[in-house]
Amino acid sequence: VVHSRFIEFLGCCLFSAIKIHIDHRSVYSFTSLKHSNNPTAGKRERKDEIYDQFIELLQQNYKRQRELSFYADRMCITTKYLSKAVKDATGRSASDWIEEYVVTESKALLYSTNQTIQQIATELHFESQSLFGKYFKRVTGISPRQYRSGIITSDISD
């Protein structure tokens, strides 16, 4: 039962992340079609290229790097330009994307493993369990312990 609930949980998280990514791409495809009489309509806008490159780097590094400057440096652009391009392309800030990846992974680990919160904090390269807890609570509104307790409670009541 727990295994199937975990698969369902991960599927939901993955589906949400993919859906958000696809929804943004669909909007741009529609916009390109809408303006097909424009000679540059077939070309991708720079902001979309930056967003795609950012997401690719994020997928590879979110467990180790949460600083926007890391991604901007790797892309050879300023943090301000990266932030503006991602916001223009998706409607969400680059920092929001970083937080979403880190918190989704945190929730998956809290849900699917018996690792302690300290072990999860270490795996996600937080300097301490305390900093991980503060980060998680700032983004989700609850502590990692409360999140894990809520999962256990809901599993028992089902």
Backbone as ProteinMPNN parsed JSONL, in Angstrom:
{"seq_chain_A": "VVHSRFIEFLGCCLFSAIKIHIDHRSVYSFTSLKHSNNPTAGKRERKDEIYDQFIELLQQNYKRQRELSFYADRMCITTKYLSKAVKDATGRSASDWIEEYVVTESKALLYSTNQTIQQIATELHFESQSLFGKYFKRVTGISPRQYRSGIITSDISD", "coords_chain_A": {"N_chain_A": [[0.832, -1.201, 0.0], [1.901, 1.26, 0.858], [3.975, 1.493, -0.993], [2.569, 1.731, -3.455], [1.227, 4.113, -2.96], [3.363, 5.828, -2.786], [4.388, 5.703, -5.4], [2.207, 6.827, -6.683], [2.294, 9.378, -5.509], [4.848, 10.344, -6.384], [4.4, 10.241, -9.116], [2.426, 12.174, -9.338], [3.843, 14.498, -8.544], [5.851, 14.547, -10.507], [4.25, 14.665, -12.783], [3.068, 17.179, -12.374], [5.312, 18.899, -12.56], [6.147, 18.355, -15.185], [3.831, 19.069, -16.556], [3.66, 21.82, -16.021], [5.954, 22.66, -17.381], [5.327, 21.827, -20.016], [2.935, 23.248, -20.442], [3.903, 25.871, -20.535], [5.492, 25.73, -22.828], [3.515, 25.178, -24.738], [2.066, 27.538, -24.831], [3.941, 29.203, -26.049], [4.239, 27.96, -28.513], [1.688, 28.318, -29.583], [1.634, 31.086, -29.694], [3.62, 31.51, -31.612], [2.409, 30.354, -33.856], [0.217, 32.016, -34.094], [1.367, 34.362, -34.9], [2.35, 33.845, -37.45], [2.717, 35.155, -39.844], [4.81, 36.742, -39.424], [8.171, 37.153, -40.237], [10.126, 36.207, -38.468], [8.886, 34.348, -36.957], [9.299, 31.548, -36.803], [11.635, 31.309, -35.405], [13.157, 30.73, -32.27], [12.725, 32.568, -29.316], [15.175, 34.379, -27.458], [14.781, 34.385, -24.682], [13.403, 32.006, -24.255], [15.31, 30.116, -24.965], [17.188, 30.605, -22.981], [15.67, 29.935, -20.722], [15.285, 27.149, -21.208], [17.942, 26.236, -21.122], [18.574, 26.943, -18.512], [16.767, 25.298, -17.03], [17.734, 22.797, -17.741], [20.315, 22.867, -16.588], [19.49, 23.196, -13.94], [18.117, 20.791, -13.397], [20.278, 19.088, -13.33], [21.781, 20.029, -11.188], [20.353, 20.854, -8.875], [20.346, 19.609, -6.365], [22.741, 20.253, -5.253], [23.236, 22.964, -5.692], [21.77, 25.974, -4.928], [21.883, 28.596, -5.41], [21.231, 31.407, -7.381], [23.227, 32.736, -8.725], [25.099, 30.748, -9.331], [23.92, 29.368, -11.501], [23.61, 31.434, -13.373], [26.306, 32.163, -13.756], [27.293, 29.789, -14.932], [25.95, 29.939, -17.319], [26.997, 32.117, -18.436], [25.864, 34.669, -18.147], [24.32, 37.536, -16.546], [22.904, 37.505, -13.211], [20.665, 39.079, -13.03], [19.796, 39.273, -15.707], [19.271, 36.572, -16.24], [17.2, 36.12, -14.384], [15.213, 37.874, -15.362], [14.783, 36.869, -17.971], [13.853, 34.23, -17.484], [11.575, 34.774, -15.976], [10.089, 36.253, -17.876], [9.736, 34.253, -19.778], [8.294, 32.248, -18.451], [6.651, 33.263, -16.472], [7.234, 32.836, -13.882], [9.684, 33.228, -11.325], [13.233, 32.58, -11.538], [14.272, 31.802, -9.111], [11.995, 30.748, -7.898], [11.689, 28.445, -9.444], [13.99, 27.027, -8.708], [13.487, 26.624, -5.969], [11.166, 25.044, -6.198], [12.136, 22.652, -7.357], [13.947, 21.779, -5.345], [12.278, 21.531, -3.075], [10.357, 19.706, -3.984], [11.947, 17.426, -4.313], [12.749, 17.164, -1.651], [10.299, 16.605, -0.389], [9.703, 14.166, -1.63], [11.79, 12.565, -0.63], [11.26, 12.725, 2.125], [8.838, 11.431, 2.163], [9.283, 8.908, 0.988], [11.47, 7.585, 2.086], [13.297, 6.221, 4.883], [15.122, 7.867, 5.879], [16.697, 10.086, 8.153], [15.815, 13.465, 9.004], [18.095, 14.971, 9.176], [19.848, 13.439, 7.569], [18.622, 13.757, 5.091], [18.877, 16.519, 4.794], [21.666, 16.648, 4.583], [22.049, 15.139, 2.228], [20.912, 16.872, 0.391], [22.683, 18.89, 0.454], [22.588, 20.923, 2.444], [23.85, 23.084, 4.952], [23.201, 22.503, 7.547], [20.788, 20.703, 9.554], [19.025, 22.458, 10.642], [19.105, 24.727, 8.91], [18.076, 23.532, 6.622], [15.508, 22.895, 7.553], [14.462, 25.471, 8.024], [14.492, 26.504, 5.409], [12.755, 24.711, 4.073], [10.388, 25.157, 5.532], [9.956, 27.884, 5.004], [9.328, 27.808, 2.307], [7.2, 25.928, 2.1], [5.525, 26.346, 4.269], [5.262, 24.643, 6.391], [7.116, 22.571, 8.711], [9.738, 20.147, 7.943], [9.411, 17.906, 9.6], [6.719, 18.166, 10.406], [5.544, 17.854, 7.904], [6.263, 15.203, 7.264], [5.007, 13.895, 9.415], [2.35, 14.488, 8.824], [1.981, 12.986, 6.525], [2.273, 10.384, 7.504], [0.125, 10.297, 9.279], [-2.025, 10.613, 7.461], [-1.707, 8.271, 5.985], [-2.298, 6.333, 7.885], [-4.954, 6.925, 8.489], [-6.215, 6.331, 6.112]], "CA_chain_A": [[0.0, 0.0, 0.0], [2.775, 2.428, 0.924], [4.694, 1.569, -2.26], [1.685, 2.263, -4.497], [0.958, 5.52, -2.63], [4.567, 6.558, -3.131], [4.397, 5.81, -6.862], [1.163, 7.805, -7.013], [2.809, 10.682, -5.083], [5.905, 10.763, -7.305], [3.76, 10.477, -10.408], [1.733, 13.466, -9.245], [4.868, 15.553, -8.548], [6.475, 14.565, -11.816], [3.249, 15.154, -13.724], [2.931, 18.628, -12.17], [6.49, 19.577, -13.11], [6.112, 18.222, -16.645], [2.687, 19.841, -17.039], [4.049, 23.228, -15.984], [6.91, 22.864, -18.47], [4.61, 21.689, -21.281], [2.0, 24.363, -20.558], [4.642, 27.047, -20.979], [5.887, 25.501, -24.215], [2.304, 25.26, -25.565], [1.753, 28.958, -25.006], [4.855, 29.778, -27.018], [3.914, 27.387, -29.821], [0.482, 28.995, -30.037], [2.02, 32.457, -30.036], [4.343, 31.447, -32.886], [1.422, 30.109, -34.908], [-0.626, 33.2, -34.177], [2.123, 35.402, -35.591], [3.101, 33.155, -38.491], [3.052, 36.048, -40.948], [6.036, 37.397, -39.007], [9.294, 36.387, -40.781], [10.93, 35.616, -37.4], [7.992, 33.522, -36.142], [9.848, 30.213, -36.609], [12.809, 31.377, -34.54], [12.888, 30.753, -30.835], [13.188, 33.778, -28.646], [16.327, 34.18, -26.572], [14.319, 34.074, -23.325], [13.049, 30.586, -24.235], [16.57, 29.377, -24.973], [17.759, 30.769, -21.64], [14.858, 29.114, -19.827], [15.596, 25.737, -21.447], [19.292, 25.981, -20.62], [18.479, 27.041, -17.055], [16.1, 24.094, -16.519], [18.671, 21.678, -17.922], [21.309, 22.991, -15.514], [18.803, 22.998, -12.668], [17.877, 19.359, -13.239], [21.557, 18.439, -13.042], [22.508, 20.6, -10.047], [19.533, 21.418, -7.801], [20.666, 19.016, -5.063], [23.982, 20.851, -4.746], [23.323, 24.411, -5.895], [20.499, 26.707, -4.832], [22.173, 30.008, -5.657], [20.975, 31.861, -8.739], [24.506, 33.125, -9.323], [25.727, 29.545, -9.885], [23.333, 29.093, -12.815], [23.953, 32.557, -14.253], [27.733, 32.033, -14.096], [27.435, 28.66, -15.866], [25.36, 30.335, -18.596], [27.729, 33.323, -18.841], [24.975, 35.832, -18.144], [24.15, 38.079, -15.197], [21.738, 36.988, -12.48], [19.53, 39.938, -13.382], [19.331, 38.871, -17.036], [18.687, 35.236, -16.077], [15.917, 36.281, -13.696], [14.25, 38.511, -16.258], [14.47, 35.968, -19.086], [13.027, 33.123, -16.982], [10.276, 35.356, -15.606], [9.395, 36.574, -19.125], [9.411, 33.018, -20.486], [7.404, 31.334, -17.719], [5.78, 33.917, -15.497], [7.749, 32.496, -12.557], [11.084, 33.604, -11.193], [14.213, 31.491, -11.518], [14.35, 31.351, -7.719], [10.832, 29.88, -7.681], [11.986, 27.156, -10.075], [14.972, 26.349, -7.855], [12.772, 26.182, -4.771], [10.257, 23.949, -6.546], [12.914, 21.422, -7.524], [14.496, 21.357, -4.053], [11.2, 21.12, -2.18], [9.765, 18.476, -4.521], [12.873, 16.351, -3.937], [12.671, 17.024, -0.195], [9.044, 15.912, -0.082], [9.837, 12.776, -2.075], [12.66, 11.878, 0.327], [10.537, 12.621, 3.388], [7.739, 10.496, 1.973], [9.631, 7.58, 0.488], [12.629, 6.967, 2.734], [13.367, 6.254, 6.342], [16.243, 8.734, 6.238], [16.392, 11.149, 9.11], [15.795, 14.796, 8.401], [19.509, 15.334, 9.069], [20.403, 12.757, 6.399], [18.053, 14.412, 3.909], [19.547, 17.821, 4.714], [23.02, 16.386, 4.082], [21.943, 14.72, 0.825], [20.583, 18.051, -0.411], [23.793, 19.826, 0.636], [22.348, 22.028, 3.375], [24.919, 23.092, 5.942], [22.711, 21.904, 8.79], [19.375, 20.329, 9.577], [18.307, 23.683, 10.964], [18.955, 25.523, 7.689], [17.139, 22.794, 5.768], [14.174, 23.077, 8.135], [14.023, 26.851, 7.768], [14.245, 26.607, 3.965], [11.548, 23.94, 3.782], [9.235, 25.848, 6.138], [9.731, 29.145, 4.289], [8.715, 27.524, 1.011], [5.956, 25.147, 2.202], [4.678, 26.789, 5.378], [5.349, 23.682, 7.49], [8.456, 22.002, 8.871], [9.868, 18.797, 7.388], [8.836, 16.959, 10.567], [5.259, 18.263, 10.281], [5.191, 17.269, 6.616], [6.369, 13.748, 7.395], [3.945, 13.456, 10.332], [1.074, 14.579, 8.099], [1.93, 11.847, 5.602], [2.05, 9.182, 8.309], [-1.244, 10.391, 9.76], [-2.959, 10.362, 6.368], [-1.597, 6.855, 5.616], [-2.985, 5.548, 8.901], [-6.396, 7.17, 8.405], [-6.761, 5.782, 4.857]], "C_chain_A": [[0.87, 1.254, 0.0], [3.509, 2.608, -0.404], [3.807, 2.178, -3.344], [1.343, 3.722, -4.239], [2.163, 6.379, -2.989], [4.652, 6.755, -4.644], [3.378, 6.856, -7.3], [1.639, 9.224, -6.678], [3.864, 11.193, -6.057], [5.338, 11.061, -8.681], [3.078, 11.826, -10.434], [2.74, 14.61, -9.306], [5.494, 15.681, -9.924], [5.515, 15.111, -12.856], [3.102, 16.666, -13.604], [4.09, 19.383, -12.792], [6.485, 19.522, -14.632], [4.995, 19.074, -17.216], [3.019, 21.335, -17.067], [4.973, 23.529, -17.162], [6.195, 22.808, -19.825], [3.642, 22.847, -21.488], [2.705, 25.612, -21.06], [5.054, 26.912, -22.435], [4.68, 25.643, -25.147], [1.935, 26.709, -25.844], [2.645, 29.56, -26.074], [4.606, 29.228, -28.419], [2.702, 28.09, -30.41], [0.812, 30.416, -30.478], [2.744, 32.485, -31.375], [3.381, 31.236, -34.045], [0.576, 31.351, -35.157], [0.056, 34.298, -34.994], [2.917, 34.821, -36.767], [3.41, 34.03, -39.697], [4.317, 36.85, -40.648], [7.223, 36.561, -39.513], [10.165, 35.725, -39.709], [10.111, 34.666, -36.541], [8.556, 32.132, -35.872], [11.04, 30.179, -35.673], [12.374, 31.398, -33.076], [13.437, 32.041, -30.252], [14.309, 33.43, -27.68], [15.876, 33.786, -25.173], [13.951, 32.598, -23.198], [14.298, 29.713, -24.217], [17.224, 29.438, -23.589], [17.0, 29.911, -20.641], [15.204, 27.632, -19.98], [16.971, 25.368, -20.898], [19.302, 26.007, -19.09], [17.866, 25.769, -16.466], [17.014, 22.875, -16.647], [19.748, 21.696, -16.835], [20.692, 22.715, -14.146], [18.568, 21.517, -12.4], [19.157, 18.612, -12.861], [22.153, 18.849, -11.691], [21.677, 21.004, -8.837], [19.831, 20.828, -6.427], [21.886, 19.673, -4.429], [23.978, 22.372, -4.773], [21.939, 25.06, -5.863], [20.676, 28.2, -5.095], [21.97, 30.354, -7.129], [22.284, 32.203, -9.461], [25.241, 31.921, -9.921], [25.238, 29.307, -11.312], [23.676, 30.196, -13.817], [25.418, 32.469, -14.697], [27.956, 30.923, -15.118], [26.917, 29.024, -17.259], [26.029, 31.577, -19.172], [26.813, 34.519, -19.053], [24.859, 36.339, -16.708], [22.921, 37.458, -14.536], [20.49, 37.797, -12.831], [18.932, 39.529, -14.734], [18.675, 37.493, -16.984], [17.303, 35.345, -15.435], [14.854, 36.854, -14.626], [13.832, 37.569, -17.383], [13.55, 34.831, -18.634], [11.642, 33.626, -16.615], [9.456, 35.677, -16.86], [8.933, 35.306, -19.85], [8.331, 32.198, -19.79], [6.407, 32.005, -16.796], [6.199, 33.629, -14.06], [9.226, 32.847, -12.504], [11.98, 32.366, -11.199], [14.345, 30.936, -10.099], [13.176, 30.436, -7.373], [11.074, 28.492, -8.261], [12.964, 26.359, -9.225], [14.281, 25.797, -6.618], [11.856, 25.007, -5.064], [11.006, 22.631, -6.685], [13.408, 20.895, -6.177], [13.382, 20.837, -3.142], [10.506, 19.851, -2.688], [10.639, 17.274, -4.171], [12.812, 16.1, -2.438], [11.424, 16.242, 0.199], [9.121, 14.444, -0.483], [10.694, 11.98, -1.088], [11.976, 11.707, 1.679], [9.448, 11.552, 3.313], [8.234, 9.069, 1.755], [10.785, 6.89, 1.207], [12.467, 7.011, 4.244], [14.543, 7.106, 6.8], [15.783, 9.749, 7.274], [16.375, 12.485, 8.365], [17.232, 15.305, 8.235], [20.137, 14.704, 7.828], [19.889, 13.384, 5.102], [18.707, 15.773, 3.706], [20.957, 17.664, 4.145], [22.982, 16.009, 2.608], [21.666, 15.903, -0.101], [21.584, 19.195, -0.198], [23.411, 21.086, 1.407], [23.423, 21.938, 4.451], [24.499, 22.459, 7.259], [21.244, 21.532, 8.639], [18.518, 21.563, 9.834], [18.069, 24.549, 9.723], [18.0, 24.85, 6.703], [15.704, 23.007, 6.255], [13.618, 24.467, 7.867], [13.678, 27.057, 6.296], [12.92, 25.934, 3.617], [10.303, 24.663, 4.306], [8.928, 27.162, 5.418], [8.979, 28.896, 2.982], [7.339, 26.867, 1.154], [4.999, 25.631, 3.285], [4.647, 25.823, 6.548], [6.766, 23.117, 7.553], [8.519, 20.623, 8.214], [9.244, 17.734, 8.309], [7.304, 16.976, 10.485], [4.792, 17.636, 8.972], [5.197, 15.752, 6.712], [5.283, 13.211, 8.316], [2.588, 13.477, 9.66], [0.899, 13.426, 7.139], [1.601, 10.579, 6.373], [0.619, 9.157, 8.811], [-2.239, 10.069, 8.665], [-2.891, 8.908, 5.9], [-2.363, 5.98, 6.602], [-4.493, 5.703, 8.774], [-7.023, 6.627, 7.136], [-7.065, 4.362, 4.994]], "O_chain_A": [[0.618, 2.194, -0.754], [3.655, 3.73, -0.889], [4.256, 3.058, -4.079], [1.184, 4.495, -5.184], [2.013, 7.515, -3.438], [4.955, 7.852, -5.113], [3.652, 7.67, -8.182], [1.421, 10.156, -7.451], [3.794, 12.336, -6.509], [5.747, 12.02, -9.335], [3.141, 12.542, -11.433], [2.53, 15.583, -10.03], [5.649, 16.785, -10.447], [5.897, 15.915, -13.707], [3.019, 17.362, -14.616], [3.887, 20.389, -13.472], [6.781, 20.515, -15.296], [5.176, 19.731, -18.241], [2.694, 22.029, -18.03], [4.798, 24.53, -17.858], [6.436, 23.655, -20.686], [3.539, 23.374, -22.596], [2.176, 26.331, -21.908], [4.974, 27.877, -23.195], [4.82, 26.181, -26.246], [1.541, 27.059, -26.956], [2.182, 30.335, -26.911], [4.747, 29.953, -29.404], [2.686, 28.42, -31.596], [0.328, 30.887, -31.508], [2.513, 33.382, -32.186], [3.518, 31.865, -35.094], [0.263, 31.685, -36.3], [-0.606, 35.066, -35.693], [4.033, 35.263, -37.041], [4.279, 33.684, -40.497], [4.832, 37.554, -41.517], [7.273, 35.362, -39.239], [10.878, 34.769, -40.013], [10.587, 34.218, -35.498], [8.31, 31.581, -34.799], [11.415, 29.108, -35.196], [11.364, 32.0, -32.71], [14.49, 32.529, -30.662], [14.373, 32.319, -27.155], [16.51, 32.946, -24.535], [14.165, 31.999, -22.144], [14.338, 28.69, -23.533], [17.747, 28.439, -23.095], [17.607, 29.238, -19.808], [15.396, 26.938, -18.982], [17.141, 24.315, -20.284], [19.965, 25.187, -18.454], [18.397, 25.222, -15.499], [17.054, 22.025, -15.757], [20.053, 20.664, -16.236], [21.311, 22.072, -13.298], [18.798, 21.045, -11.287], [19.106, 17.611, -12.146], [22.942, 18.102, -11.112], [22.245, 21.463, -7.846], [19.59, 21.488, -5.416], [22.044, 19.65, -3.208], [24.65, 23.005, -3.959], [21.062, 24.734, -6.663], [19.72, 28.97, -5.008], [22.482, 29.666, -8.013], [22.416, 31.979, -10.664], [25.939, 32.069, -10.925], [26.037, 29.075, -12.219], [23.993, 29.916, -14.973], [25.73, 32.676, -15.869], [28.723, 31.095, -16.065], [27.386, 28.484, -18.261], [25.675, 32.035, -20.258], [26.967, 35.279, -20.009], [25.254, 35.651, -15.767], [22.021, 36.955, -15.209], [19.391, 37.25, -12.916], [17.713, 39.45, -14.883], [17.64, 37.273, -17.614], [16.348, 34.724, -15.903], [13.725, 36.365, -14.665], [12.648, 37.482, -17.709], [12.58, 34.506, -19.319], [10.643, 32.97, -16.912], [8.257, 35.401, -16.899], [7.865, 35.291, -20.462], [7.538, 31.528, -20.452], [5.427, 31.387, -16.382], [5.579, 34.129, -13.122], [9.931, 32.773, -13.51], [11.537, 31.256, -10.904], [14.512, 29.73, -9.915], [13.342, 29.461, -6.64], [10.712, 27.485, -7.653], [12.791, 25.155, -9.04], [14.471, 24.634, -6.261], [11.775, 24.071, -4.269], [10.553, 21.604, -6.182], [13.301, 19.701, -5.899], [13.546, 19.797, -2.504], [10.11, 19.007, -1.883], [10.129, 16.225, -3.777], [12.822, 14.949, -2.0], [11.489, 15.328, 1.021], [8.651, 13.574, 0.251], [10.357, 10.845, -0.749], [12.1, 10.657, 2.308], [9.179, 10.857, 4.293], [7.654, 8.124, 2.29], [11.047, 5.714, 0.954], [11.63, 7.728, 4.791], [14.92, 7.073, 7.972], [14.639, 10.202, 7.267], [16.865, 12.597, 7.242], [17.54, 15.991, 7.261], [20.882, 15.371, 7.11], [20.637, 13.523, 4.134], [19.052, 16.14, 2.583], [21.386, 18.466, 3.316], [23.791, 16.5, 1.82], [22.13, 15.929, -1.241], [21.347, 20.326, -0.623], [23.854, 22.185, 1.07], [23.855, 20.845, 4.818], [25.333, 21.94, 8.001], [20.558, 21.984, 7.723], [17.416, 21.687, 9.3], [16.962, 25.044, 9.512], [17.213, 25.519, 6.033], [14.801, 23.267, 5.459], [12.446, 24.621, 7.525], [12.686, 27.71, 5.974], [12.072, 26.523, 2.947], [9.295, 24.766, 3.609], [7.761, 27.512, 5.242], [8.106, 29.674, 2.599], [6.414, 27.206, 0.417], [3.8, 25.358, 3.226], [4.072, 26.135, 7.591], [7.516, 23.177, 6.58], [7.487, 20.003, 7.957], [8.625, 16.781, 7.835], [6.669, 15.922, 10.494], [3.761, 16.963, 8.936], [4.247, 15.093, 6.289], [4.693, 12.171, 8.025], [1.763, 12.593, 9.89], [-0.215, 12.936, 6.954], [0.754, 9.791, 5.952], [-0.035, 8.115, 8.775], [-3.199, 9.334, 8.899], [-3.902, 8.358, 5.463], [-3.001, 5.004, 6.209], [-5.233, 4.732, 8.93], [-8.243, 6.472, 7.074], [-7.53, 3.736, 4.041]]}, "name": "protein", "num_of_chains": 1, "seq": "VVHSRFIEFLGCCLFSAIKIHIDHRSVYSFTSLKHSNNPTAGKRERKDEIYDQFIELLQQNYKRQRELSFYADRMCITTKYLSKAVKDATGRSASDWIEEYVVTESKALLYSTNQTIQQIATELHFESQSLFGKYFKRVTGISPRQYRSGIITSDISD"}
